[in-house]
């Protein structure tokens, strides 16, 4: 509620209501003279899309999401390890396990 309305007297509120009614009646009269439609309070007709239009919109949105999923943003390309590097790491792991078993450990 507008704080200015709270501070008005009863007489001022009645006068404001009368002015509002008069403005509305003048607006209606003007609309009749000009042949225009009166302004509605949000009760305008909604636009309806055909089934084909909805299908096109849906397909386009699915394509956009597929593109996003296909190329993730802010993601570096996955690194590939050469077979020689993999073999070297595997040999190092085997050496660690041999050392652990020689010391009688069952975990590293």
N, C-alpha and C positions, 0 to 999 in steps of 0.2 A: 504494500500500500504506500502511496505517495505521502511523505511526511508533511507536505504542505496542506493536504486535505484534513489531517488531524487537527490542525490549528484553526480551521475555519469554524465560524459560528453556524447555527442551524439556518439562519436567514441567508447566509452566503452560500451554503450548500444547496438550498432550494433554488437560489438564483442561478447557480452553476448548472443545475439539472435542467432548468427552463431553457437556458442558453444552448445546452447540448441538444435538447429536443428540437429547438428552433433551427439549429445548424443542420441537423439531420433532415428536417422537413424541407429546408431550402435546397439541400443537396439532392433530395429526391425529385423536387420540382425541376431543378436544373437538368437532371438526367432525363426527365420526361421531355423537356423542351429540346434537348440536343439529340434525343433518340438513342442515347447510350445506355448500356446495361448498368444497373446499380452495382457498386462495389460489394463483393461478398466477403464474409469474414472467414477466409480459409476454406470455403466449401466449393472451391473450383473443381471442375471435373479433372480426373487424373488421366494421363495419357496411357493408352494400352498398346503394348507391343504385340505384333503378330507372333505366332509360334515359330515362324521361320526366322524372324529377327532375333528372338530369344536364343534360338539354336546357333545363329551366327555369332552372337555375343559370347555365348557359352564356349563355343569352339575356339574363338580367339583368346579367351581368358585361359583355357586349358593349354593352348599353345604357348602363351606367355609364361605360365608356370612351368611347363616342361622345359622351356629354354632356361629359366632360372635354375632349375634342378640339374640341368645338364652341365652348366658352367657355373659352379659355385663361386660366389664373390669372395675376395680376400683369401683365397686358398692357393698356396704354392703348388706347383706341379709335384707329383709324387716322385721321390728320388728312386733310382734304380741302382741296385748293387750288381757289380760284375760277378761272374762266377768265380773268378780268381780271388776277389775280395771276400766272397762268402766262404770259400774253401779255407782262406787264411784265418778267418774268425772261428770257423769250426775247429781247426787244428789248435788254436789257442784255448778254446773251451775244453777240448780233450786233454790238453796238457794241464789245465787247472784241475780237472777231475782226477787225473793220474796222481798229481801232487797231493790232493786231498785224501785219496784212498790210501796212498803210501803213509800218510800221517794217521790213518785209522779213523778218519772223519766220514760221516755218512751224509753231511750237508756241507755246502761251501761257506 
